[in-house]
């Protein structure tokens, strides 16, 4: 058991371990209506949270940026 009363099963990360992360281009690039691009599911699917389900909205709402963080 660790200091919080949880079993760590001998698994520990090195002190210099670095966490990483990534996103896909369609999650961040925007400009859905530029250069012949069209609406994708990423443009009309809300992020959702632990307390609110994701929703498919009725088309792109101009000027609406849905944040992944509450």
Predicted model as a PDB file, atoms N, CA, C, CB and O in Angstrom, pLDDT in the B-factor column:
MODEL        1                                                                  
ATOM      1  N   UNK A   1       0.844  -1.187   0.000  1.00 62.00           N  
ATOM      2  CA  UNK A   1       0.000   0.000   0.000  1.00 62.00           C  
ATOM      3  C   UNK A   1       0.889   1.252   0.000  1.00 62.00           C  
ATOM      4  CB  UNK A   1      -0.960  -0.002   1.231  1.00 62.00           C  
ATOM      5  O   UNK A   1       1.947   1.284   0.630  1.00 62.00           O  
ATOM      6  N   UNK A   2       0.435   2.265  -0.715  1.00 64.00           N  
ATOM      7  CA  UNK A   2       1.176   3.517  -0.712  1.00 64.00           C  
ATOM      8  C   UNK A   2       0.687   4.402   0.430  1.00 64.00           C  
ATOM      9  CB  UNK A   2       1.030   4.243  -2.067  1.00 64.00           C  
ATOM     10  O   UNK A   2      -0.126   3.983   1.253  1.00 64.00           O  
ATOM     11  N   UNK A   3       1.186   5.608   0.465  1.00 70.00           N  
ATOM     12  CA  UNK A   3       0.829   6.521   1.557  1.00 70.00           C  
ATOM     13  C   UNK A   3      -0.647   6.910   1.566  1.00 70.00           C  
ATOM     14  CB  UNK A   3       1.667   7.766   1.468  1.00 70.00           C  
ATOM     15  O   UNK A   3      -1.137   7.441   2.562  1.00 70.00           O  
ATOM     16  N   UNK A   4      -1.369   6.649   0.455  1.00 71.00           N  
ATOM     17  CA  UNK A   4      -2.790   6.971   0.363  1.00 71.00           C  
ATOM     18  C   UNK A   4      -3.667   5.736   0.564  1.00 71.00           C  
ATOM     19  CB  UNK A   4      -3.094   7.607  -0.985  1.00 71.00           C  
ATOM     20  O   UNK A   4      -4.887   5.808   0.417  1.00 71.00           O  
ATOM     21  N   UNK A   5      -3.046   4.604   0.899  1.00 71.00           N  
ATOM     22  CA  UNK A   5      -3.796   3.386   1.123  1.00 71.00           C  
ATOM     23  C   UNK A   5      -4.171   2.652  -0.148  1.00 71.00           C  
ATOM     24  CB  UNK A   5      -5.017   3.694   1.881  1.00 71.00           C  
ATOM     25  O   UNK A   5      -5.072   1.814  -0.134  1.00 71.00           O  
ATOM     26  N   UNK A   6      -3.493   2.953  -1.249  1.00 71.00           N  
ATOM     27  CA  UNK A   6      -3.795   2.308  -2.519  1.00 71.00           C  
ATOM     28  C   UNK A   6      -2.640   1.392  -2.926  1.00 71.00           C  
ATOM     29  CB  UNK A   6      -4.066   3.362  -3.616  1.00 71.00           C  
ATOM     30  O   UNK A   6      -1.472   1.725  -2.721  1.00 71.00           O  
ATOM     31  N   UNK A   7      -2.972   0.251  -3.497  1.00 72.00           N  
ATOM     32  CA  UNK A   7      -1.942  -0.679  -3.962  1.00 72.00           C  
ATOM     33  C   UNK A   7      -1.372  -0.171  -5.280  1.00 72.00           C  
ATOM     34  CB  UNK A   7      -2.516  -2.118  -4.127  1.00 72.00           C  
ATOM     35  O   UNK A   7      -2.121   0.140  -6.206  1.00 72.00           O  
ATOM     36  N   UNK A   8      -0.049  -0.089  -5.363  1.00 68.00           N  
ATOM     37  CA  UNK A   8       0.551   0.342  -6.629  1.00 68.00           C  
ATOM     38  C   UNK A   8       1.159  -0.826  -7.390  1.00 68.00           C  
ATOM     39  CB  UNK A   8       1.616   1.400  -6.376  1.00 68.00           C  
ATOM     40  O   UNK A   8       1.727  -0.629  -8.464  1.00 68.00           O  
ATOM     41  N   UNK A   9       1.054  -2.016  -6.866  1.00 71.00           N  
ATOM     42  CA  UNK A   9       1.495  -3.256  -7.512  1.00 71.00           C  
ATOM     43  C   UNK A   9       2.932  -3.168  -8.011  1.00 71.00           C  
ATOM     44  CB  UNK A   9       0.576  -3.595  -8.671  1.00 71.00           C  
ATOM     45  O   UNK A   9       3.291  -3.842  -8.976  1.00 71.00           O  
ATOM     46  N   UNK A  10       3.758  -2.350  -7.370  1.00 72.00           N  
ATOM     47  CA  UNK A  10       5.155  -2.242  -7.759  1.00 72.00           C  
ATOM     48  C   UNK A  10       5.383  -1.441  -9.023  1.00 72.00           C  
ATOM     49  CB  UNK A  10       5.724  -3.592  -7.935  1.00 72.00           C  
ATOM     50  O   UNK A  10       6.507  -1.390  -9.521  1.00 72.00           O  
ATOM     51  N   UNK A  11       4.351  -0.817  -9.552  1.00 77.00           N  
ATOM     52  CA  UNK A  11       4.494  -0.035 -10.781  1.00 77.00           C  
ATOM     53  C   UNK A  11       4.734   1.422 -10.428  1.00 77.00           C  
ATOM     54  CB  UNK A  11       3.242  -0.177 -11.681  1.00 77.00           C  
ATOM     55  O   UNK A  11       3.899   2.067  -9.794  1.00 77.00           O  
ATOM     56  N   UNK A  12       5.859   1.921 -10.838  1.00 82.00           N  
ATOM     57  CA  UNK A  12       6.174   3.333 -10.590  1.00 82.00           C  
ATOM     58  C   UNK A  12       6.828   3.911 -11.829  1.00 82.00           C  
ATOM     59  CB  UNK A  12       7.103   3.500  -9.347  1.00 82.00           C  
ATOM     60  O   UNK A  12       7.524   3.206 -12.560  1.00 82.00           O  
ATOM     61  N   UNK A  13       6.606   5.175 -12.060  1.00 84.00           N  
ATOM     62  CA  UNK A  13       7.237   5.875 -13.173  1.00 84.00           C  
ATOM     63  C   UNK A  13       8.537   6.491 -12.696  1.00 84.00           C  
ATOM     64  CB  UNK A  13       6.298   6.958 -13.758  1.00 84.00           C  
ATOM     65  O   UNK A  13       8.672   6.863 -11.531  1.00 84.00           O  
ATOM     66  N   UNK A  14       9.469   6.592 -13.586  1.00 87.00           N  
ATOM     67  CA  UNK A  14      10.744   7.233 -13.255  1.00 87.00           C  
ATOM     68  C   UNK A  14      10.510   8.692 -12.895  1.00 87.00           C  
ATOM     69  CB  UNK A  14      11.741   7.120 -14.432  1.00 87.00           C  
ATOM     70  O   UNK A  14       9.573   9.319 -13.388  1.00 87.00           O  
ATOM     71  N   UNK A  15      11.367   9.227 -12.034  1.00 89.00           N  
ATOM     72  CA  UNK A  15      11.217  10.623 -11.621  1.00 89.00           C  
ATOM     73  C   UNK A  15      11.294  11.586 -12.802  1.00 89.00           C  
ATOM     74  CB  UNK A  15      12.283  10.980 -10.602  1.00 89.00           C  
ATOM     75  O   UNK A  15      10.711  12.669 -12.752  1.00 89.00           O  
ATOM     76  N   UNK A  16      12.004  11.206 -13.861  1.00 92.00           N  
ATOM     77  CA  UNK A  16      12.123  12.085 -15.032  1.00 92.00           C  
ATOM     78  C   UNK A  16      11.162  11.704 -16.163  1.00 92.00           C  
ATOM     79  CB  UNK A  16      13.548  12.058 -15.553  1.00 92.00           C  
ATOM     80  O   UNK A  16      11.342  12.142 -17.299  1.00 92.00           O  
ATOM     81  N   UNK A  17      10.136  10.886 -15.857  1.00 91.00           N  
ATOM     82  CA  UNK A  17       9.151  10.492 -16.853  1.00 91.00           C  
ATOM     83  C   UNK A  17       8.381  11.716 -17.335  1.00 91.00           C  
ATOM     84  CB  UNK A  17       8.186   9.436 -16.278  1.00 91.00           C  
ATOM     85  O   UNK A  17       7.962  12.544 -16.526  1.00 91.00           O  
ATOM     86  N   UNK A  18       8.193  11.834 -18.642  1.00 92.00           N  
ATOM     87  CA  UNK A  18       7.445  12.949 -19.223  1.00 92.00           C  
ATOM     88  C   UNK A  18       6.158  12.423 -19.843  1.00 92.00           C  
ATOM     89  CB  UNK A  18       8.297  13.701 -20.284  1.00 92.00           C  
ATOM     90  O   UNK A  18       6.183  11.485 -20.639  1.00 92.00           O  
ATOM     91  N   UNK A  19       5.038  13.029 -19.476  1.00 91.00           N  
ATOM     92  CA  UNK A  19       3.759  12.683 -20.085  1.00 91.00           C  
ATOM     93  C   UNK A  19       3.648  13.412 -21.415  1.00 91.00           C  
ATOM     94  CB  UNK A  19       2.564  13.043 -19.145  1.00 91.00           C  
ATOM     95  O   UNK A  19       4.202  14.499 -21.578  1.00 91.00           O  
ATOM     96  N   UNK A  20       2.946  12.827 -22.348  1.00 90.00           N  
ATOM     97  CA  UNK A  20       2.741  13.456 -23.645  1.00 90.00           C  
ATOM     98  C   UNK A  20       1.270  13.445 -24.014  1.00 90.00           C  
ATOM     99  CB  UNK A  20       3.563  12.752 -24.723  1.00 90.00           C  
ATOM    100  O   UNK A  20       0.450  12.816 -23.345  1.00 90.00           O  
ATOM    101  N   UNK A  21       0.958  14.133 -25.062  1.00 87.00           N  
ATOM    102  CA  UNK A  21      -0.416  14.174 -25.541  1.00 87.00           C  
ATOM    103  C   UNK A  21      -0.432  14.578 -27.001  1.00 87.00           C  
ATOM    104  CB  UNK A  21      -1.266  15.145 -24.700  1.00 87.00           C  
ATOM    105  O   UNK A  21       0.556  15.090 -27.527  1.00 87.00           O  
ATOM    106  N   UNK A  22      -1.549  14.346 -27.645  1.00 85.00           N  
ATOM    107  CA  UNK A  22      -1.647  14.689 -29.059  1.00 85.00           C  
ATOM    108  C   UNK A  22      -3.109  14.908 -29.434  1.00 85.00           C  
ATOM    109  CB  UNK A  22      -1.018  13.583 -29.939  1.00 85.00           C  
ATOM    110  O   UNK A  22      -4.017  14.408 -28.770  1.00 85.00           O  
ATOM    111  N   UNK A  23      -3.315  15.650 -30.490  1.00 79.00           N  
ATOM    112  CA  UNK A  23      -4.639  15.805 -31.083  1.00 79.00           C  
ATOM    113  C   UNK A  23      -4.490  15.658 -32.590  1.00 79.00           C  
ATOM    114  CB  UNK A  23      -5.284  17.187 -30.705  1.00 79.00           C  
ATOM    115  O   UNK A  23      -3.396  15.799 -33.137  1.00 79.00           O  
ATOM    116  N   UNK A  24      -5.578  15.381 -33.234  1.00 77.00           N  
ATOM    117  CA  UNK A  24      -5.573  15.291 -34.696  1.00 77.00           C  
ATOM    118  C   UNK A  24      -5.844  16.669 -35.288  1.00 77.00           C  
ATOM    119  CB  UNK A  24      -6.628  14.262 -35.197  1.00 77.00           C  
ATOM    120  O   UNK A  24      -6.451  17.520 -34.637  1.00 77.00           O  
ATOM    121  N   UNK A  25      -5.402  16.885 -36.504  1.00 71.00           N  
ATOM    122  CA  UNK A  25      -5.559  18.185 -37.159  1.00 71.00           C  
ATOM    123  C   UNK A  25      -7.017  18.620 -37.202  1.00 71.00           C  
ATOM    124  CB  UNK A  25      -4.994  18.136 -38.572  1.00 71.00           C  
ATOM    125  O   UNK A  25      -7.309  19.795 -36.978  1.00 71.00           O  
ATOM    126  N   UNK A  26      -7.943  17.703 -37.484  1.00 64.00           N  
ATOM    127  CA  UNK A  26      -9.350  18.100 -37.605  1.00 64.00           C  
ATOM    128  C   UNK A  26      -9.935  18.553 -36.267  1.00 64.00           C  
ATOM    129  CB  UNK A  26     -10.176  16.943 -38.160  1.00 64.00           C  
ATOM    130  O   UNK A  26     -11.009  19.154 -36.239  1.00 64.00           O  
ATOM    131  N   UNK A  27      -9.248  18.274 -35.164  1.00 64.00           N  
ATOM    132  CA  UNK A  27      -9.736  18.719 -33.866  1.00 64.00           C  
ATOM    133  C   UNK A  27      -9.371  20.172 -33.582  1.00 64.00           C  
ATOM    134  CB  UNK A  27      -9.185  17.831 -32.775  1.00 64.00           C  
ATOM    135  O   UNK A  27      -9.961  20.796 -32.700  1.00 64.00           O  
ATOM    136  N   UNK A  28      -8.418  20.709 -34.310  1.00 67.00           N  
ATOM    137  CA  UNK A  28      -7.920  22.031 -33.960  1.00 67.00           C  
ATOM    138  C   UNK A  28      -7.861  23.030 -35.108  1.00 67.00           C  
ATOM    139  CB  UNK A  28      -6.581  21.898 -33.385  1.00 67.00           C  
ATOM    140  O   UNK A  28      -7.796  24.233 -34.859  1.00 67.00           O  
ATOM    141  N   UNK A  29      -7.881  22.579 -36.334  1.00 67.00           N  
ATOM    142  CA  UNK A  29      -7.580  23.501 -37.421  1.00 67.00           C  
ATOM    143  C   UNK A  29      -8.705  24.470 -37.767  1.00 67.00           C  
ATOM    144  CB  UNK A  29      -7.228  22.728 -38.625  1.00 67.00           C  
ATOM    145  O   UNK A  29      -8.439  25.557 -38.280  1.00 67.00           O  
ATOM    146  N   UNK A  30      -9.940  24.104 -37.502  1.00 66.00           N  
ATOM    147  CA  UNK A  30     -11.037  25.010 -37.820  1.00 66.00           C  
ATOM    148  C   UNK A  30     -11.180  25.228 -39.314  1.00 66.00           C  
ATOM    149  CB  UNK A  30     -10.835  26.335 -37.127  1.00 66.00           C  
ATOM    150  O   UNK A  30     -10.843  24.353 -40.112  1.00 66.00           O  
ATOM    151  N   UNK A  31     -11.676  26.392 -39.692  1.00 70.00           N  
ATOM    152  CA  UNK A  31     -11.821  26.777 -41.103  1.00 70.00           C  
ATOM    153  C   UNK A  31     -12.595  25.744 -41.909  1.00 70.00           C  
ATOM    154  CB  UNK A  31     -10.454  26.986 -41.729  1.00 70.00           C  
ATOM    155  O   UNK A  31     -12.180  25.356 -43.001  1.00 70.00           O  
ATOM    156  N   UNK A  32     -13.714  25.307 -41.368  1.00 73.00           N  
ATOM    157  CA  UNK A  32     -14.497  24.250 -42.014  1.00 73.00           C  
ATOM    158  C   UNK A  32     -15.004  24.650 -43.396  1.00 73.00           C  
ATOM    159  CB  UNK A  32     -15.669  23.874 -41.139  1.00 73.00           C  
ATOM    160  O   UNK A  32     -15.256  23.789 -44.239  1.00 73.00           O  
ATOM    161  N   UNK A  33     -15.151  25.936 -43.627  1.00 74.00           N  
ATOM    162  CA  UNK A  33     -15.726  26.394 -44.897  1.00 74.00           C  
ATOM    163  C   UNK A  33     -14.694  27.038 -45.825  1.00 74.00           C  
ATOM    164  CB  UNK A  33     -16.840  27.381 -44.627  1.00 74.00           C  
ATOM    165  O   UNK A  33     -15.062  27.830 -46.693  1.00 74.00           O  
ATOM    166  N   UNK A  34     -13.439  26.720 -45.662  1.00 76.00           N  
ATOM    167  CA  UNK A  34     -12.383  27.298 -46.476  1.00 76.00           C  
ATOM    168  C   UNK A  34     -11.816  26.259 -47.445  1.00 76.00           C  
ATOM    169  CB  UNK A  34     -11.270  27.860 -45.585  1.00 76.00           C  
ATOM    170  O   UNK A  34     -11.776  25.070 -47.127  1.00 76.00           O  
ATOM    171  N   UNK A  35     -11.385  26.698 -48.607  1.00 78.00           N  
ATOM    172  CA  UNK A  35     -10.686  25.852 -49.582  1.00 78.00           C  
ATOM    173  C   UNK A  35     -11.453  24.592 -49.957  1.00 78.00           C  
ATOM    174  CB  UNK A  35      -9.344  25.466 -49.043  1.00 78.00           C  
ATOM    175  O   UNK A  35     -10.852  23.533 -50.139  1.00 78.00           O  
ATOM    176  N   UNK A  36     -12.766  24.695 -50.074  1.00 80.00           N  
ATOM    177  CA  UNK A  36     -13.566  23.566 -50.519  1.00 80.00           C  
ATOM    178  C   UNK A  36     -13.863  22.515 -49.464  1.00 80.00           C  
ATOM    179  CB  UNK A  36     -12.893  22.925 -51.638  1.00 80.00           C  
ATOM    180  O   UNK A  36     -14.464  21.483 -49.760  1.00 80.00           O  
ATOM    181  N   UNK A  37     -13.438  22.779 -48.222  1.00 76.00           N  
ATOM    182  CA  UNK A  37     -13.738  21.823 -47.166  1.00 76.00           C  
ATOM    183  C   UNK A  37     -15.202  21.929 -46.777  1.00 76.00           C  
ATOM    184  CB  UNK A  37     -12.834  22.055 -45.943  1.00 76.00           C  
ATOM    185  O   UNK A  37     -15.847  22.948 -47.023  1.00 76.00           O  
ATOM    186  N   UNK A  38     -15.705  20.904 -46.187  1.00 78.00           N  
ATOM    187  CA  UNK A  38     -17.088  20.908 -45.728  1.00 78.00           C  
ATOM    188  C   UNK A  38     -17.158  20.599 -44.245  1.00 78.00           C  
ATOM    189  CB  UNK A  38     -17.923  19.901 -46.518  1.00 78.00           C  
ATOM    190  O   UNK A  38     -16.136  20.498 -43.567  1.00 78.00           O  
ATOM    191  N   UNK A  39     -18.358  20.452 -43.761  1.00 79.00           N  
ATOM    192  CA  UNK A  39     -18.587  20.164 -42.349  1.00 79.00           C  
ATOM    193  C   UNK A  39     -18.242  18.695 -42.070  1.00 79.00           C  
ATOM    194  CB  UNK A  39     -20.064  20.474 -41.952  1.00 79.00           C  
ATOM    195  O   UNK A  39     -18.642  17.800 -42.815  1.00 79.00           O  
ATOM    196  N   UNK A  40     -17.505  18.467 -41.000  1.00 77.00           N  
ATOM    197  CA  UNK A  40     -17.221  17.097 -40.575  1.00 77.00           C  
ATOM    198  C   UNK A  40     -17.885  16.875 -39.213  1.00 77.00           C  
ATOM    199  CB  UNK A  40     -15.669  16.829 -40.502  1.00 77.00           C  
ATOM    200  O   UNK A  40     -18.360  17.823 -38.588  1.00 77.00           O  
ATOM    201  N   UNK A  41     -17.915  15.639 -38.766  1.00 76.00           N  
ATOM    202  CA  UNK A  41     -18.507  15.340 -37.470  1.00 76.00           C  
ATOM    203  C   UNK A  41     -17.786  16.101 -36.359  1.00 76.00           C  
ATOM    204  CB  UNK A  41     -18.463  13.829 -37.197  1.00 76.00           C  
ATOM    205  O   UNK A  41     -18.410  16.463 -35.362  1.00 76.00           O  
ATOM    206  N   UNK A  42     -16.490  16.351 -36.511  1.00 74.00           N  
ATOM    207  CA  UNK A  42     -15.741  17.091 -35.503  1.00 74.00           C  
ATOM    208  C   UNK A  42     -16.238  18.533 -35.383  1.00 74.00           C  
ATOM    209  CB  UNK A  42     -14.253  17.076 -35.837  1.00 74.00           C  
ATOM    210  O   UNK A  42     -16.077  19.157 -34.334  1.00 74.00           O  
ATOM    211  N   UNK A  43     -16.834  19.059 -36.440  1.00 76.00           N  
ATOM    212  CA  UNK A  43     -17.331  20.437 -36.427  1.00 76.00           C  
ATOM    213  C   UNK A  43     -18.685  20.569 -35.737  1.00 76.00           C  
ATOM    214  CB  UNK A  43     -17.434  20.959 -37.840  1.00 76.00           C  
ATOM    215  O   UNK A  43     -19.046  21.660 -35.294  1.00 76.00           O  
ATOM    216  N   UNK A  44     -19.433  19.483 -35.641  1.00 79.00           N  
ATOM    217  CA  UNK A  44     -20.786  19.596 -35.091  1.00 79.00           C  
ATOM    218  C   UNK A  44     -21.028  18.730 -33.859  1.00 79.00           C  
ATOM    219  CB  UNK A  44     -21.782  19.234 -36.143  1.00 79.00           C  
ATOM    220  O   UNK A  44     -22.158  18.642 -33.379  1.00 79.00           O  
ATOM    221  N   UNK A  45     -19.974  18.088 -33.339  1.00 77.00           N  
ATOM    222  CA  UNK A  45     -20.091  17.256 -32.146  1.00 77.00           C  
ATOM    223  C   UNK A  45     -19.523  18.016 -30.964  1.00 77.00           C  
ATOM    224  CB  UNK A  45     -19.362  15.897 -32.330  1.00 77.00           C  
ATOM    225  O   UNK A  45     -18.353  18.399 -30.970  1.00 77.00           O  
ATOM    226  N   UNK A  46     -20.355  18.239 -29.940  1.00 79.00           N  
ATOM    227  CA  UNK A  46     -19.875  18.981 -28.775  1.00 79.00           C  
ATOM    228  C   UNK A  46     -18.904  18.120 -27.969  1.00 79.00           C  
ATOM    229  CB  UNK A  46     -21.060  19.433 -27.888  1.00 79.00           C  
ATOM    230  O   UNK A  46     -18.881  16.897 -28.107  1.00 79.00           O  
ATOM    231  N   UNK A  47     -18.123  18.759 -27.146  1.00 78.00           N  
ATOM    232  CA  UNK A  47     -17.104  18.060 -26.367  1.00 78.00           C  
ATOM    233  C   UNK A  47     -17.708  17.209 -25.268  1.00 78.00           C  
ATOM    234  CB  UNK A  47     -16.136  19.050 -25.767  1.00 78.00           C  
ATOM    235  O   UNK A  47     -17.260  16.084 -25.051  1.00 78.00           O  
ATOM    236  N   UNK A  48     -18.714  17.715 -24.566  1.00 81.00           N  
ATOM    237  CA  UNK A  48     -19.277  16.987 -23.436  1.00 81.00           C  
ATOM    238  C   UNK A  48     -18.344  17.034 -22.230  1.00 81.00           C  
ATOM    239  CB  UNK A  48     -19.559  15.537 -23.827  1.00 81.00           C  
ATOM    240  O   UNK A  48     -17.196  17.466 -22.331  1.00 81.00           O  
ATOM    241  N   UNK A  49     -18.847  16.594 -21.119  1.00 84.00           N  
ATOM    242  CA  UNK A  49     -18.065  16.540 -19.884  1.00 84.00           C  
ATOM    243  C   UNK A  49     -18.500  15.302 -19.116  1.00 84.00           C  
ATOM    244  CB  UNK A  49     -18.253  17.840 -19.020  1.00 84.00           C  
ATOM    245  O   UNK A  49     -19.270  14.488 -19.624  1.00 84.00           O  
ATOM    246  N   UNK A  50     -18.013  15.163 -17.909  1.00 87.00           N  
ATOM    247  CA  UNK A  50     -18.468  14.062 -17.056  1.00 87.00           C  
ATOM    248  C   UNK A  50     -19.938  14.213 -16.707  1.00 87.00           C  
ATOM    249  CB  UNK A  50     -17.632  13.994 -15.777  1.00 87.00           C  
ATOM    250  O   UNK A  50     -20.595  13.236 -16.347  1.00 87.00           O  
ATOM    251  N   UNK A  51     -20.458  15.427 -16.808  1.00 89.00           N  
ATOM    252  CA  UNK A  51     -21.826  15.724 -16.374  1.00 89.00           C  
ATOM    253  C   UNK A  51     -22.783  16.008 -17.529  1.00 89.00           C  
ATOM    254  CB  UNK A  51     -21.814  16.901 -15.442  1.00 89.00           C  
ATOM    255  O   UNK A  51     -23.992  16.099 -17.316  1.00 89.00           O  
ATOM    256  N   UNK A  52     -22.267  16.147 -18.733  1.00 87.00           N  
ATOM    257  CA  UNK A  52     -23.107  16.488 -19.883  1.00 87.00           C  
ATOM    258  C   UNK A  52     -22.689  15.625 -21.066  1.00 87.00           C  
ATOM    259  CB  UNK A  52     -22.997  18.007 -20.237  1.00 87.00           C  
ATOM    260  O   UNK A  52     -21.511  15.573 -21.421  1.00 87.00           O  
ATOM    261  N   UNK A  53     -23.653  14.953 -21.668  1.00 89.00           N  
ATOM    262  CA  UNK A  53     -23.368  14.094 -22.816  1.00 89.00           C  
ATOM    263  C   UNK A  53     -22.949  14.914 -24.029  1.00 89.00           C  
ATOM    264  CB  UNK A  53     -24.587  13.242 -23.159  1.00 89.00           C  
ATOM    265  O   UNK A  53     -23.324  16.078 -24.169  1.00 89.00           O  
ATOM    266  N   UNK A  54     -22.173  14.293 -24.896  1.00 84.00           N  
ATOM    267  CA  UNK A  54     -21.841  14.921 -26.168  1.00 84.00           C  
ATOM    268  C   UNK A  54     -23.109  14.992 -27.002  1.00 84.00           C  
ATOM    269  CB  UNK A  54     -20.713  14.139 -26.918  1.00 84.00           C  
ATOM    270  O   UNK A  54     -23.985  14.134 -26.895  1.00 84.00           O  
ATOM    271  N   UNK A  55     -23.197  16.021 -27.832  1.00 85.00           N  
ATOM    272  CA  UNK A  55     -24.372  16.198 -28.680  1.00 85.00           C  
ATOM    273  C   UNK A  55     -23.940  16.543 -30.096  1.00 85.00           C  
ATOM    274  CB  UNK A  55     -25.297  17.294 -28.115  1.00 85.00           C  
ATOM    275  O   UNK A  55     -22.911  17.184 -30.305  1.00 85.00           O  
ATOM    276  N   UNK A  56     -24.731  16.115 -31.056  1.00 83.00           N  
ATOM    277  CA  UNK A  56     -24.539  16.545 -32.445  1.00 83.00           C  
ATOM    278  C   UNK A  56     -25.460  17.732 -32.643  1.00 83.00           C  
ATOM    279  CB  UNK A  56     -24.843  15.381 -33.492  1.00 83.00           C  
ATOM    280  O   UNK A  56     -26.680  17.611 -32.537  1.00 83.00           O  
ATOM    281  N   UNK A  57     -24.863  18.889 -32.933  1.00 80.00           N  
ATOM    282  CA  UNK A  57     -25.656  20.104 -33.098  1.00 80.00           C  
ATOM    283  C   UNK A  57     -26.092  20.246 -34.550  1.00 80.00           C  
ATOM    284  CB  UNK A  57     -24.858  21.346 -32.650  1.00 80.00           C  
ATOM    285  O   UNK A  57     -25.575  19.555 -35.428  1.00 80.00           O  
ATOM    286  N   UNK A  58     -27.024  21.125 -34.798  1.00 81.00           N  
ATOM    287  CA  UNK A  58     -27.608  21.300 -36.120  1.00 81.00           C  
ATOM    288  C   UNK A  58     -26.751  22.242 -36.955  1.00 81.00           C  
ATOM    289  CB  UNK A  58     -29.044  21.835 -36.011  1.00 81.00           C  
ATOM    290  O   UNK A  58     -27.108  23.403 -37.154  1.00 81.00           O  
ATOM    291  N   UNK A  59     -25.627  21.742 -37.438  1.00 76.00           N  
ATOM    292  CA  UNK A  59     -24.736  22.533 -38.281  1.00 76.00           C  
ATOM    293  C   UNK A  59     -23.755  23.364 -37.476  1.00 76.00           C  
ATOM    294  CB  UNK A  59     -25.539  23.434 -39.173  1.00 76.00           C  
ATOM    295  O   UNK A  59     -23.834  23.435 -36.249  1.00 76.00           O  
ATOM    296  N   UNK A  60     -22.849  23.977 -38.173  1.00 74.00           N  
ATOM    297  CA  UNK A  60     -21.822  24.802 -37.555  1.00 74.00           C  
ATOM    298  C   UNK A  60     -22.429  26.136 -37.144  1.00 74.00           C  
ATOM    299  CB  UNK A  60     -20.626  25.015 -38.517  1.00 74.00           C  
ATOM    300  O   UNK A  60     -23.146  26.757 -37.929  1.00 74.00           O  
ATOM    301  N   UNK A  61     -22.157  26.573 -35.953  1.00 68.00           N  
ATOM    302  CA  UNK A  61     -22.617  27.876 -35.476  1.00 68.00           C  
ATOM    303  C   UNK A  61     -21.433  28.830 -35.581  1.00 68.00           C  
ATOM    304  CB  UNK A  61     -23.173  27.800 -33.993  1.00 68.00           C  
ATOM    305  O   UNK A  61     -20.441  28.691 -34.866  1.00 68.00           O  
ATOM    306  N   UNK A  62     -21.552  29.794 -36.479  1.00 68.00           N  
ATOM    307  CA  UNK A  62     -20.449  30.750 -36.715  1.00 68.00           C  
ATOM    308  C   UNK A  62     -20.031  31.415 -35.415  1.00 68.00           C  
ATOM    309  CB  UNK A  62     -20.864  31.827 -37.746  1.00 68.00           C  
ATOM    310  O   UNK A  62     -20.861  31.883 -34.636  1.00 68.00           O  
ATOM    311  N   UNK A  63     -18.725  31.444 -35.202  1.00 65.00           N  
ATOM    312  CA  UNK A  63     -18.176  32.125 -34.020  1.00 65.00           C  
ATOM    313  C   UNK A  63     -18.232  31.302 -32.753  1.00 65.00           C  
ATOM    314  CB  UNK A  63     -18.902  33.399 -33.792  1.00 65.00           C  
ATOM    315  O   UNK A  63     -17.752  31.750 -31.711  1.00 65.00           O  
ATOM    316  N   UNK A  64     -18.809  30.100 -32.811  1.00 57.00           N  
ATOM    317  CA  UNK A  64     -18.883  29.249 -31.622  1.00 57.00           C  
ATOM    318  C   UNK A  64     -17.663  28.363 -31.576  1.00 57.00           C  
ATOM    319  CB  UNK A  64     -20.174  28.399 -31.615  1.00 57.00           C  
ATOM    320  O   UNK A  64     -17.411  27.577 -32.489  1.00 57.00           O  
ATOM    321  N   UNK A  65     -16.915  28.496 -30.513  1.00 55.00           N  
ATOM    322  CA  UNK A  65     -15.771  27.614 -30.279  1.00 55.00           C  
ATOM    323  C   UNK A  65     -16.092  26.803 -29.036  1.00 55.00           C  
ATOM    324  CB  UNK A  65     -14.419  28.423 -30.112  1.00 55.00           C  
ATOM    325  O   UNK A  65     -16.272  27.363 -27.954  1.00 55.00           O  
ATOM    326  N   UNK A  66     -16.164  25.509 -29.184  1.00 52.00           N  
ATOM    327  CA  UNK A  66     -16.505  24.655 -28.056  1.00 52.00           C  
ATOM    328  C   UNK A  66     -15.196  24.204 -27.405  1.00 52.00           C  
ATOM    329  CB  UNK A  66     -17.379  23.423 -28.508  1.00 52.00           C  
ATOM    330  O   UNK A  66     -14.376  23.528 -28.026  1.00 52.00           O  
ATOM    331  N   UNK A  67     -15.024  24.586 -26.164  1.00 49.00           N  
ATOM    332  CA  UNK A  67     -13.804  24.262 -25.436  1.00 49.00           C  
ATOM    333  C   UNK A  67     -13.878  22.849 -24.878  1.00 49.00           C  
ATOM    334  CB  UNK A  67     -13.565  25.271 -24.306  1.00 49.00           C  
ATOM    335  O   UNK A  67     -14.952  22.375 -24.506  1.00 49.00           O  
ATOM    336  N   UNK A  68     -12.746  22.188 -24.821  1.00 50.00           N  
ATOM    337  CA  UNK A  68     -12.683  20.877 -24.208  1.00 50.00           C  
ATOM    338  C   UNK A  68     -12.600  20.967 -22.696  1.00 50.00           C  
ATOM    339  CB  UNK A  68     -11.506  20.109 -24.745  1.00 50.00           C  
ATOM    340  O   UNK A  68     -12.796  19.968 -22.005  1.00 50.00           O  
ATOM    341  N   UNK A  69     -12.313  22.137 -22.181  1.00 48.00           N  
ATOM    342  CA  UNK A  69     -12.207  22.316 -20.739  1.00 48.00           C  
ATOM    343  C   UNK A  69     -13.405  23.130 -20.240  1.00 48.00           C  
ATOM    344  CB  UNK A  69     -10.866  23.015 -20.366  1.00 48.00           C  
ATOM    345  O   UNK A  69     -13.781  24.133 -20.848  1.00 48.00           O  
ATOM    346  N   UNK A  70     -14.000  22.687 -19.124  1.00 48.00           N  
ATOM    347  CA  UNK A  70     -15.155  23.429 -18.591  1.00 48.00           C  
ATOM    348  C   UNK A  70     -14.778  24.792 -18.055  1.00 48.00           C  
ATOM    349  CB  UNK A  70     -15.823  22.636 -17.498  1.00 48.00           C  
ATOM    350  O   UNK A  70     -15.642  25.527 -17.577  1.00 48.00           O  
TER     351      UNK A  70                                                      
ENDMDL                                                                          
END                                                                             
